[in-house]
Amino acid sequence: MTQPVIESIVPSAGVEGGEVIINCRDFVFSTYDEARVLFSGAETRPVSASSSRVIAPVPSDLLIENGNAYITLEVSGAVSEAVPFILGHKLAENLHPVANPAYDRDNGAIYTTLSGTRGQKVPVSVYKLTPDGESEPFQNDIINPSGLAFSPGGEMFITSRYDGTVYRVTPFKEAEDFAHNLGIATGLAFDSEGRMFVGDRSGTIYLVNEIGEGTPFATLEPSMAAYHLAFGPDGYLYVTGPTLSSFDSVMRISPDGEVSRFFSGLGRPQGLAFDRKGNAYIAASRRGHRGIFKVTPDAEAEMAVAGMGIVGLCFDDQGNMIVATNREIFRVHLGIEGYWPF
């Protein structure tokens, strides 16, 4: 029996449930049940398979050390050589993030939401994930928390898509009103000067001053779900807002409020973040595949992390990408230096 050969894996990282494309040769089988795909010895059933291309999901509850897995193909006792794969480590589950998680550079903690359905007040709406892996309640006053962001001074701010308010969280974990009347407030970001920007998914990006007064900064096409905001190293504000189209665009807004199109061709683009080289990482679908896509400053795209239901991401200070699905938080060690405007 000829030994199958794995020629490439796209992408080379993923979280459980994400579909990985395995380009191969000599993977010859007479019945579908003979086509075996294994992640560090754990078998997963292919979504599709041929002698040259296999698509297989990352298995659930795969326990490995340091996120270093490997993929092999097996048919009739012939096994391919193992190819490395970076597996995301699950940090928390049973959540409801709707945007990027937030990383606190002062203490290494990660914050995320249990946002709930519109108007639903849940017992705990914001959770804190400590560096040692503990999940603890952090906030319970805000209904439908959406965007999370830290100011240059280290204060946490949270948008509510329920009441159009931006809340500031005090050192005592109390949520106090900061800005009002911002529509369906979702995305939240600070620029290098510490200015706050808030995305109203009905079509407006607001610039909010230091006393909580919001003024329209730019106008975009409305989104069916949310606006997601992130600043790139070029000083521009980048915005995604999923619509019913499978061919949405990532928009770019200059410091003067001029809107242009940065990249088109993503389905339901959601949370995004940048590395220090100016590459954007965007949660979306593209050409039938779902996950996080890396888009270079020249608008060239490739899949970076496979995953289903991803709504947001951020980077920590250890080269990890923190990935939020609509229920879980994962840490994926990619060795990427994230970009912070301040």
C-alpha positions in Angstrom: 0.0 0.0 0.0 1.4 3.4 -1.0 2.0 5.8 1.9 -0.1 8.9 1.7 1.8 12.2 1.8 0.5 15.5 3.3 1.8 18.4 1.1 0.2 21.3 3.0 -2.4 22.2 5.6 -4.5 25.3 5.3 -4.6 26.9 7.8 -1.9 25.6 10.1 -3.9 26.6 13.2 -7.4 26.2 14.5 -9.9 25.7 17.3 -12.2 22.8 17.9 -14.8 22.4 15.1 -12.8 24.4 12.6 -12.4 22.8 9.2 -8.9 22.2 8.0 -7.9 21.7 4.3 -5.3 19.0 3.9 -3.7 19.0 0.5 -2.1 15.6 -0.1 -1.2 12.9 -2.7 -1.5 9.1 -2.8 -4.4 9.1 -0.4 -6.2 6.3 -2.2 -9.2 4.5 -0.7 -11.9 2.3 -2.0 -14.6 3.2 0.6 -15.1 6.4 2.5 -14.7 4.7 5.8 -11.1 3.8 5.0 -10.2 7.5 4.9 -8.9 8.3 8.4 -7.7 11.7 9.6 -6.1 11.9 13.0 -5.1 14.9 15.1 -2.4 13.7 17.6 -4.0 10.3 17.4 -7.6 11.4 17.8 -9.7 10.4 14.8 -12.0 12.9 13.2 -14.5 12.2 10.4 -13.7 14.0 7.1 -16.2 16.4 5.7 -15.0 15.5 2.2 -12.1 13.5 0.9 -10.3 12.6 -2.3 -6.9 11.3 -3.2 -5.5 14.9 -3.3 -7.6 16.9 -0.9 -9.3 16.3 2.4 -11.4 18.6 4.6 -11.6 17.6 8.2 -12.9 19.3 11.4 -10.6 19.8 14.4 -11.9 17.2 17.0 -13.4 18.4 20.3 -11.8 17.8 23.7 -8.4 17.0 22.3 -5.9 17.3 25.2 -2.3 18.1 24.2 0.5 20.1 25.8 1.4 23.6 24.7 -1.0 23.6 21.7 1.4 21.5 19.6 -0.6 18.9 17.7 0.1 17.0 14.5 -2.0 15.7 11.7 -1.7 12.3 9.9 -3.6 10.5 7.2 -4.2 6.8 7.4 -5.6 4.3 4.9 -5.5 0.5 5.0 -2.6 0.6 7.5 -0.5 3.1 5.6 0.1 6.3 7.6 1.5 9.6 6.4 4.3 11.4 8.1 3.0 13.8 10.8 2.6 17.5 10.0 2.5 20.0 12.8 -0.7 21.9 13.7 -1.3 24.6 16.2 -4.4 23.8 18.3 -6.2 26.5 20.3 -6.6 25.8 24.0 -10.1 26.4 25.4 -10.1 28.9 28.3 -13.8 29.2 28.9 -17.2 28.2 27.6 -21.0 28.8 28.1 -20.5 32.4 27.3 -22.1 34.7 24.7 -19.5 37.1 23.2 -20.7 39.3 20.4 -17.4 41.1 19.7 -13.7 41.1 20.5 -12.6 40.1 24.0 -10.4 42.6 25.7 -6.9 42.0 27.1 -5.7 43.9 30.1 -2.0 44.6 29.7 -1.6 45.6 33.3 -2.6 42.2 34.8 -2.8 39.8 31.9 -6.5 39.1 32.3 -9.0 38.6 29.5 -12.5 40.0 29.6 -15.5 38.8 27.7 -19.2 39.0 27.8 -22.3 36.9 28.3 -24.4 39.4 26.3 -27.8 37.6 26.1 -30.7 38.3 23.8 -32.0 41.9 23.4 -33.2 43.3 26.7 -32.2 40.2 28.7 -30.5 40.9 32.0 -28.3 37.9 32.9 -26.8 37.2 36.3 -23.3 37.9 35.1 -22.8 40.0 31.9 -18.9 40.3 31.9 -16.4 37.7 32.9 -12.8 37.9 33.8 -10.4 35.2 32.8 -7.2 35.3 35.0 -3.8 34.4 33.6 -3.9 31.1 35.6 -7.0 30.1 33.8 -9.7 30.9 36.4 -13.0 32.3 35.2 -14.7 34.7 37.6 -17.7 37.1 37.5 -16.8 40.7 36.9 -19.9 42.7 36.0 -23.6 42.3 36.3 -25.1 45.7 35.8 -25.0 46.2 32.1 -27.7 44.8 29.8 -26.5 43.4 26.4 -22.8 44.4 26.8 -21.2 44.4 23.3 -17.9 46.2 22.8 -15.1 46.1 25.4 -12.0 48.3 25.3 -9.3 49.8 27.6 -8.4 53.4 27.4 -4.8 54.6 27.4 -5.2 55.2 31.2 -6.2 51.6 31.8 -9.9 52.2 32.4 -12.4 49.7 31.0 -15.3 50.9 28.8 -18.2 48.8 27.7 -20.9 49.6 25.1 -24.5 48.4 25.5 -26.4 47.8 22.3 -29.6 47.8 24.5 -29.6 51.4 25.6 -27.0 53.1 23.4 -24.7 53.9 26.3 -21.0 53.6 27.0 -20.2 52.6 30.5 -17.0 53.2 32.4 -16.1 50.5 35.0 -14.7 51.9 38.2 -11.9 50.2 40.2 -14.7 48.8 42.4 -16.2 47.1 39.4 -19.2 49.4 39.3 -20.5 50.5 35.9 -21.2 54.2 35.6 -22.7 56.0 32.6 -20.2 57.8 30.4 -21.8 58.5 27.1 -25.5 58.4 26.0 -27.7 58.4 22.9 -25.3 56.5 20.6 -27.9 54.4 18.8 -27.3 50.7 18.8 -23.9 51.0 20.3 -21.6 48.1 19.5 -18.0 48.5 18.4 -15.6 50.5 20.6 -11.9 51.6 20.0 -9.4 54.2 21.1 -6.9 55.8 18.8 -3.2 56.7 19.6 -4.4 60.1 21.0 -6.8 58.4 23.4 -9.9 59.5 21.5 -12.9 57.1 21.8 -14.8 55.9 18.8 -18.2 54.1 19.0 -20.0 52.3 16.2 -23.8 52.6 16.0 -24.7 49.6 13.8 -27.5 51.7 12.2 -24.9 53.6 10.3 -22.9 56.0 12.3 -19.4 56.1 13.8 -19.3 58.5 16.7 -16.3 60.4 18.1 -16.8 60.7 21.9 -14.9 63.4 23.8 -13.4 63.2 27.3 -16.7 64.3 28.9 -18.9 61.7 27.0 -20.2 63.9 24.3 -20.6 62.0 21.0 -20.5 63.6 17.6 -20.9 61.9 14.2 -17.5 61.1 12.7 -18.4 59.0 9.7 -21.4 57.3 8.0 -21.4 53.7 6.8 -23.9 51.2 5.5 -26.0 49.8 8.4 -25.2 46.3 9.8 -27.6 43.6 10.7 -25.5 42.6 13.7 -22.8 45.0 14.9 -20.0 47.3 14.0 -16.5 46.1 15.0 -13.7 48.6 15.2 -9.9 48.5 15.4 -7.1 50.9 14.7 -4.2 49.9 12.5 -0.6 51.1 12.7 -1.3 53.5 9.8 -3.6 55.5 12.2 -6.8 54.6 10.2 -9.9 53.2 11.8 -11.0 49.9 10.3 -14.6 48.8 10.5 -16.5 45.6 9.8 -20.3 45.3 9.8 -21.9 42.1 8.6 -24.9 42.4 6.3 -27.0 39.8 4.6 -24.5 39.7 1.7 -21.8 37.0 1.4 -19.5 39.7 -0.1 -19.1 42.3 2.6 -16.3 44.8 2.8 -13.8 46.0 5.5 -14.0 49.8 5.5 -11.2 52.2 6.4 -11.7 55.6 7.9 -9.0 58.3 7.8 -8.2 60.5 10.8 -10.3 63.2 9.0 -13.3 60.9 8.7 -12.9 60.0 5.0 -14.3 56.5 4.3 -12.8 54.1 1.8 -13.0 50.4 1.0 -10.0 48.3 2.3 -11.0 44.7 1.4 -14.0 43.0 -0.2 -15.1 39.4 -0.4 -15.7 38.3 3.2 -18.9 36.8 4.4 -20.2 38.3 7.7 -17.0 39.9 8.8 -17.0 40.5 12.5 -14.2 41.2 15.1 -10.8 42.3 13.9 -7.4 43.1 15.3 -3.9 44.1 14.0 -0.4 43.0 14.4 2.6 45.4 14.5 3.3 44.8 10.9 0.0 46.2 9.9 -1.7 42.9 9.0 -5.4 42.7 9.9 -6.9 39.5 11.3 -10.6 39.3 10.7 -13.3 36.8 11.8 -15.3 35.9 8.7 -16.0 33.3 6.1 -14.5 33.3 2.6 -14.9 30.9 -0.3 -16.9 28.5 1.8 -14.4 28.4 4.7 -14.8 29.9 8.2 -12.3 31.2 10.6 -9.9 34.1 11.0 -8.4 35.6 7.8 -5.1 37.5 7.7 -5.3 40.5 5.3 -2.0 42.2 4.5 -1.7 46.0 4.1 -1.7 45.3 0.4 -5.1 43.6 0.8 -3.9 40.0 0.1 -5.8 37.5 2.2 -5.1 34.0 3.6 -6.8 31.9 6.2 -4.9 32.0 9.6 -7.1 30.1 12.0 -9.9 27.6 11.3 -13.0 27.9 13.5 -16.8 28.0 13.5 -18.9 30.8 14.9 -16.0 33.1 15.6 -17.1 36.6 16.5 -13.9 38.3 17.7 -10.3 38.2 18.7 -7.5 40.1 20.3 -3.8 39.6 21.1 -2.0 39.3 24.4 1.6 40.2 25.2 2.9 36.6 24.9 2.3 36.2 21.1 -1.1 34.5 21.6 -4.3 35.2 19.7 -7.3 35.2 22.0 -10.3 33.9 19.9 -13.9 34.3 20.9 -16.7 32.1 19.4 -20.3 32.7 20.2 -19.9 30.5 23.2 -16.2 30.0 24.0 -12.8 31.6 24.4 -9.6 30.0 23.1 -6.0 30.9 23.2 -3.9 30.1 20.1 -0.2 30.5 20.3 0.8 31.9 16.9 3.9 34.0 18.0 2.3 37.2 16.7 3.0 40.6 18.2 -0.3 42.4 18.5 -0.6 46.1 17.8 -1.9 48.6 20.4 -2.3 52.3 19.4 -0.9 53.5 22.7 
